[in-house]
Amino acid sequence: MIRIDPVTAAVIQGGLDTIALEMGHKLMRMSYSSIIRESEDFGAALTDATGRQLCECRLSTPLQSGPIPGYVRNILSTLHARGEALTDGDVIMHNDPYGGASHGPDVAFAVPVFHDGTLVGWSVTTAHHLDIGALSPGSCGIVDAVDTYAEGLQFKAIKVYDAGRRVDPVWHILRANIRAPELVVGDMEAQVKAAHIGAKGLLALIAQHGLATLQAAAEDLMDYSERRLRAAISAVPDGDYSASTRIDGFLDDPDPARRNLIICATVKVRGDALTVDLTGTAPQIPDKPINMPLVGTVDCAIWLTVRSILLDAAVVGPVPQNEGLTRPITIVAPLGCLANPIFPAPVIARFCSGNALADTVMKALAQAVPQQVSAGIGNLRVVALSGLNHGNHWVHMEIMEGSYGGRYGKDGMDAVDTLYANTRNNPVEDIESHVPLRVERYELREEAMAPGEWRGGIGTIREFRFLADAGFSIEGDGHAHAPWGFQDGADGHTASLTLVAADGAVRALPSKVPYARVKAGDRLIATGPCGGGYGDAAARAPGAVARDVADGLISAATALRDFGVTIRADGTGARQ
């Protein structure tokens, strides 16, 4: 393998990043559904011939782009086991949750890239789809699935184009087994086109620089990213750093083994490498979909958290996102635990535990690098809303934000998706113009700010009124366990869900709700969690407390009680 100069490598890295970014932009613009177009719940990446990641679209969510190498490796092994050959012009559909995919609704379309008859790389898009033919409408909130088969259609390295020719029977099966096929299949076709754009861009980059030069640059760039992470790990004191958190699980289940589940992480730092050991994590739940696939969920949650803490781009500058960043990290997860389930244990609601896993790794590393972490996060939740209109399904997926904990020198971020998901909410105007819902409230919570020198982030209240008979299902967490405060910061606040019937009857809901029917006029109220505080509240600047009061986040009475700050008549603050 030839070696090249760093300037050429940087130019090629810029070319790769531009291709991935174009893939993402084009996918968003071509997509039919708001979950891709607005929430950006998609991934786009290029890999080499063996599945090693070369780059990813920075617009996409880490939980979509991060698993792409696992998709490619499983596609290759599955085709090899079947004796199927890859040819130029193929497009492979894949969503096996035990074969690289994070969960079934995240479907990949992978285009093998050939140069002079030789496989040289892959262009891959992934996206969350609004329905995948599961137990109930929508592709989330399938929280009573007993196995992966109840979670929807499974595509294990299926050719949807064979040597450039569309495999029509596969597309007929899709349309016949998916609710809202115009939306879902339209999004899938957009993925195929975006993947073709990536393949064309990669071939153009090869034509410009030559295959040998591009491959040499890829090796150098992966080595560079690995060196950067190893150097960052070397700056962390050697030692074992352990933490645990609990998640709701299924709070309304009579079996205590399905409630208040523990996630454990020990980060073992040795020189320029580290091991994340998840021993002690609760056993898998064989018939409830909160389990996390090791490949596609657990590994991505850990890689992202370690990179975010030790290679914060705001501090160290850009570091190429590629396979090199995974090399210094070893993951240990006992087979049969929540973080390494045994097929066919269901996994569709894996983000509930996955976000908590990332938060637990953060909590463990906080002992070693306290100024590089945030306090506890407030987990998000996802709602599937659906109904029938003259025999046709409408399906909508709504991401309800969580919040971040306070950080050294900065307050926690309000009303944002958390850690490894990184998706966006849907604009109210988009929701109300496409589905029979009215958003009657969308606001930050008041009097729910976790005190600290740097306060915790604040969650939202979102209230939906159904304008027609419909149904909904929800997957979420954080109703029983508040986000953790750090270094004398206060714990955050838990979330809640309330269903208010048109006749005024009020019913509190758990964090996970299987498909339930509602009537026109019913209202669903989602109160989001608030992140933990960082540092002693007595050290918070009086001016910052005064701004919180001026913004309506807390009252003057709360400012005095929680921070010891009196708000003067002119709106300024003074510590007592």
N, C-alpha and C positions, 0 to 999 in steps of 0.2 A: 504494500500500500504506500503510495506516495504521500508526502507531507507537504503542506502548502503554507504560505505566509498568512499571518493573522488578518491582514487587510482583505485579501481575497476571501478568506473564510467569513469575515464580517459582511462582505458584499453578498455572498451566497446566503447567509443567514437572513439578511434583509429581503432577499428575493423569496425565500421560503415563507417568511412571515407575511409578506404581501400576498402570496398565493392563498395562504390559509385565511387571511382577513377577507380577501375577495370571495372565497367560498362562503364564509359566514354572511357577508353582506347580501350576496345573491340569494342565499337560502332564505334569509329573512324576507327579502322583497318578493320572492316567488311563493311563499307559504300562504296557505289559506287560513290557518287557525291562529288565534291570538297567543296561544302558548308558545309558538315559535316566533311569530311576527312581533309580538309585544314583550312577552316574558323572556325571550331569548333562551328558551330551554332547549338548546341544541349544542352540538359539537361539530368541529371540523378540524381535521388534522391530516398531515402527511407522515407516512412511515417509510422505512426502507423495506426491502423485499421480505425480511423476516419479521417485521412488525415493530422494529425499534422506532420510537417516535422521533421525528425530525423537527416538527414545529406543530403549533396549534393556533387556532383563531382566538385572539385575546377577547373577543366579544362573547365567546361561548362560556358555558358553565363548566367548572372543573369536573363536575360529576358526569359530564357528557364527553368532553374531549379526553379526560384522563383515562377512561377505560378503553380507548380505541386500540392501543397496542394489544390489550387482552382479546378484543374482538378478532383482530387480524390473526393472532397466534392460534386461536381456537378454530377460526375458519380454515387455516392451513392444515391443522391436525385433523379436522373433521373430513375435509376433502381427501386428504391422504388416506385416512382409514377406509373411505368408501372407494378409493381407487379412481376418483374423479380428477381430471386434469383441468388446470386453468388455461384459458386462452385469451388472447387479445380481444377485447370487446365484451368480456364477461362483466356482469354486475351481480354481486352477492348480497343477499338480504340475510341479516343475522340478529337475533335478540335473545339468545340462550342465556338466562341469568346465571347459569353455572358454567358458562363458556365465554366469559369475558364481559357480558352485558351486566349493567348494574341491576336492572330489573326488566321484565318483559315489555313494558310500554316504550322503553328506549330502544328503538330499532335502528340498526346501522345499515347503510348501503355502501358497500366497499367496491371500489374499482381498482383492479390490478393494473399497474402501469408497466407496459412492455417497451423496451428499447432494443431495436435490432433483434427482435425475437426472444429476448431474455427479460424475465421479470426483474424489475429494478426498484419497485416501490408500490405503495398503495395510497390512494386518495379516498378518504372515508368521511362521511357525514353521519351524525347520529341526531336523533330528535325524540322528544317525548310526544307520543300520539294520544289524541283525545279518547280513543277507544281501541281496544285490541281484542274485542270479542270475548270479554271476561264474563264472570258471574253476573255482574250488574253493570249498568251504563257507566261510562267514564273509565278512565284508566288510573284512578287513585281511589282510595277509600274502600278497596276490596278487602276490608279488614276481617272478614269472616271466611277467607279462602282457606281451604284445608290443605292444599298443596299447590305446586306451581301450575298444574293443569287447570285449576280453577281461576288462575290469574290471567288467562287469555291465551291466544294463539302463540305457539312457539315455532320460531323459524331458525333452523340450525343449518347455516351455510347453504341457503337455497338460492340457486341461480334464477334471477328474474330477467336477465339478459344473458344469452348464451352465444358467444362469438359475435356479439352485436345484434343478435336477433331477439326481439322481445318474446319472453316465454308467457304467452297469453293465459294459459290455464292457471298459472299462479296468481295472476292479477284478477282473474275471475273468482278464484277462491277468496281472495282478500275482500273484494267488493261484496261477496255473498255472506261474509261472516263478521263484518264490522259494522257497528252502528255509525251513522253519519259518514258513509263511505266517500262522499264527495270531498269532505274536509280531510279525512284521514288519507285516502289514496292520493288526493291532490298534494298533500304535504310530502308523501313518500316520493311522488314523481319529482317534486322540487328538490328533494334530497339527491335523487339520481343525477339531476342536471347539475347541481352544485358540485357533486363528486366528479363529474366529467370536467367541469371547469378546473378543478384542482389537478386532475390528471393532465389536462392540456397545458396548464401552467408549469407543472413539473417537467414535462417533456421540453417545453420551451427553454426552461432553465438549463436543462442538460444540453440542448442544442447550442446555447450561448457559451457555456463554460466547458463542456465536455463531461462525459460520465465519470471518468477517473478523477477529475478535479472536484466534481460535486461529491463523490463518495469520500474523497480525502477530506474535504471540508466538513462533511457530516461527522466523520470520526474525530477530527480535531475539535469540533464544537461540542460533541458529547463529552470528550475528555475535559474540555474547558469547564463545562457546567459541573462535571463531577469534582474537579479540583476546587471550584468555588465553594461547593457545599462541604467538601471535606475540610477546607480551611475554616469555614464557619463552625463546623462541629468541633474542630480542634480547639477553638476558643472557649468551648463549654467545659467546665471542670468535669473530669472523669467521675462517674458515680452512677448509682441507681436511683432514679426519681420516680416515685410511685404515686398514683392518684386513683380515685374511683368516683363515680357519680351514679346516680340512679335515674332511671326513666320510668314513666308511668306504666308502660306495658298496657294491659287491658284492665283498667281500674274497676270496671263493672263486672269482671269475671269472678265467679265465686271461688275459683281455684287460686290460692295465694301464689302458686308457682308462675302465674301469668301476670302478676302485679309487682310493681316496685322492683324492677329488675336491675341488677348491678352490672356496670361496665368497669373493668379494671385495666389499667395500663401502667407498665413499668418501662420507663425509657432508660436503657443502659448505655451510657456513653463511655466509649473506650477509644481514646486517641481520635482518629479522624473518621470513625464510623460509629453508628449507633444501632441498637436493637430495640424494637418496641414489642414488648411481651404482654400479651393480653390474657395470660393465665389468671383465672379467678373470675372471668366474665361469666355471666349466667349461662346455663345450658340453653341450647336452641329450644324454641317452641315448635314442635313438629307440625302443628295444625293452625298456626296463626302467623300472618305474613310480616313479622317484625324482624326476622332474621336478615343478616347482612352477608351477601356473597363475599368471600375473601378476595377474589379477583374482580375488580370493577367497582367495589364499594369500600371495603376495609382498606385495601392498599391505597386507593386514591385519597381517602380521608386522612390517612397518616402522611403520605407524601406531601399533600397540600399543606397540612398544618406545620410540618417540620420546615418546609420551604418558606412559608409565610412568616414564621418566627425568625428563622436564622438567616434568610436571604430576603428581607423586606426590601422591595424595589425602591421604596422611598428613601431608604438609608444607603443601600449598596449599589443602586443603579440597576439597569437591566441585566438579567442573566438568561441566556437562551433556554427555553422550555423544551427539554428533550430527554431521552433515555438516561443521559448521564446523571440526572438529578435523583434517580432511583437507586443507583449503584451503592451508595454508602449506607443504605437503610435495609435492615433485615427485620422481617415481621414474623412473630411467633404467635399463633392462634390455635389453641387446642381444637382438634376436630370434634364437631358436635356442639360447640358453644355458639352463642348468638353471632359471633364474628367469624365463624367458619362452619356453617351449617352443612348438613348432609342431604343431598338430593333425595326426595323432591320437597323438602321443607319449603314452605312459601316465603317469598321475600319482597313482595311488591311494595310494602310500606317501609322499606329498609332505610329511608332517609331519616325517619324518626330516631332510630338508634344510631345511624351513621353520623348525624350531626352531634349527637351526644358523645360518640367516640372521639371525634375531632376535638370536642371541648375537653374531654378527659385527657387526651395527649397534651393539650394546651396547659391544663392544670398541673400535669406532671412536670412539664418543662418550666413552669413558672418558678419552681424551686431553684432552678439552675440559672435562669435568665429572667429575673423578675421584671426588668424594664422593657422586655421585648414581647410581652404577652398582654392579653386583655383579661379582664375578669370574666365571669361566666356569661355565656350567651343565652338569649331567649330564643328557643326553637321556633321555627315557622310551622305552619300547617297548610295542607292542600285540600281543597274542596272540589268535588266533582258535582256539577249541577246538570240536570238533564230533564228532558220531557219529550212528549210527542205532539206534533203539529200535523194534523190530518194524516196520521200514519207514518210520518217521517220523524226521525229522532233529531233533536237538537242537543248538543253536548257542549258544556263549557267547563273549563278547569281554571280555578282561581287560586293563586298563590297568595297566602296571607302572611305578611312579613313577620319576622321576629325582631331582634335588636341585639346589639353588641354590648359587652361589658365595657366599663371604663378602661382606659389604657394610660400608661405612664405619660403624663403631659397632655392628654387629650380625653375629652369626654367620650362615652360610648356613642356609637352611631344609632340614630333613631330610625325605626321603621324600615329596616333593611333585611333582605335575605341574609342568611348566616353561613359563614365558613365555606363549606365545600359546595354549596348549591349555587349561590351567586346569580339567581334569576331576578327578574323584575316583576312588579305588579302590573295589572292591566289598568289602563286609564278608564275612569268611570264612563266617559263618553263612548269608548269602544264596547264596553260591556252592554250598556243600555241600548246601543244601536243594533246589536246582533242577537240578543237573547231576551226572553220576557222576564227581566229582573230590573228592579230599581234600587240603586245604591242610596239609601236614605241618610247614612252617616259614614264619614270617613275622616277620622281625626286622631290626633295623638291622645293618649290617656293623660288625665290630669291627676295630680296627687299620687303618682305611682313611680316616682323617680328614686332609684336606689342611691342613698347618700354616699358620698366619698369625696376625696380631694378632687377626683375626676368622676363625675356621676355616671351611673349606668345609662345605657340607651333606653329609649322609651318606645313601647309598643303602641299599636293602633287599636282603635275600635272601628269595626266595619259592620254595618247593618244592611242586610239585603231584604227587600220585600219581593216575594214571588208574585208575579202578575198573572200567572196561570198555574194550574195544577202541575206539579213537577215532582222531582225526587232529588235527593242529595246524599252524598256519603263523604266522610271526612277521615283523613289520617293526620295525626298530629301528636304532640306530646307537651309536657310542661304544665299539666294541671295540678300535679301533686308535689313537684320538687322545684323550688325556686333556683334561678341561676346563682352561682356562688360569688360572694364578694371576696376581694383580695386585699391583703395587707391592711386590715381593719376597715375596709369598705363594707357596706351593708350588702346582704343578699338582695337579689332582685325580686321581681313579683311574678307570680304564676299567671297562666292564661286561663280563659274560661270560654265556654260556648253556651248560648241560651237560644232556645226555640220558643218564640211567642206566637201562639196560634191567633188566627183572625178574631176569635171570640175572647181573646185576652188571657187565655190559659198560658202559664209560663212553665217551661221545663228545662232544667239544667241538663247539659249533655256531657258525656265524658270526652276525652281527647281523641278517641277513635270511634267513629259512628258508621256501622254498616248501612247499606242503602235503606233510606227511609222516605216515605211519601209525604208530601206536603200539599196544602190547598192554596189556591190563590188568596192572597192577603196575609198569609203566614210570613213571619219575619225570622231571619237567622241573624243573631248578633254574635260576632266573634271579637273577643277582647284578647289582644296579643300580650305576650310576656314582655317583661322589662329586664334588661341585663343587669349584672351585678356592679356595685361600685368599686372603685380602686382607690385605696389610701384612706386615711382618716378624714372624716367629714369636717372635723375641726380645722383642718388645714386648707379647706377650699377658700379661694379668694372671695371676699365679700362682694366684689363687683360681679363675679360669675353667678353668685347666688341671686343678686339683684336682677341680673338679666333673666334668670330662670323664672323669677316672679313676674317680671315685665312681659315675658313670653306666655304667661298663663299656665306654665307647667306645674308650678306649686304656688301655694298661697303664702302670704307674709307670715301667717302663723306656723306653717310648716317650715319655712326658712328659719324661724327662731328655734323651733323644736329640734330639727334635724341638723342644723348647721351652726346654731348659736349666733345667727346674723339677724339684726334688726333692720327692717326696711324703713328708711326715713321718708318724710313727706315728699321730698324731691325725687324719690325713686332710687336713691343710692343705698348701699348697704354698709353696715358697720358691725363688726363682731363685738359681742358683749364680753 
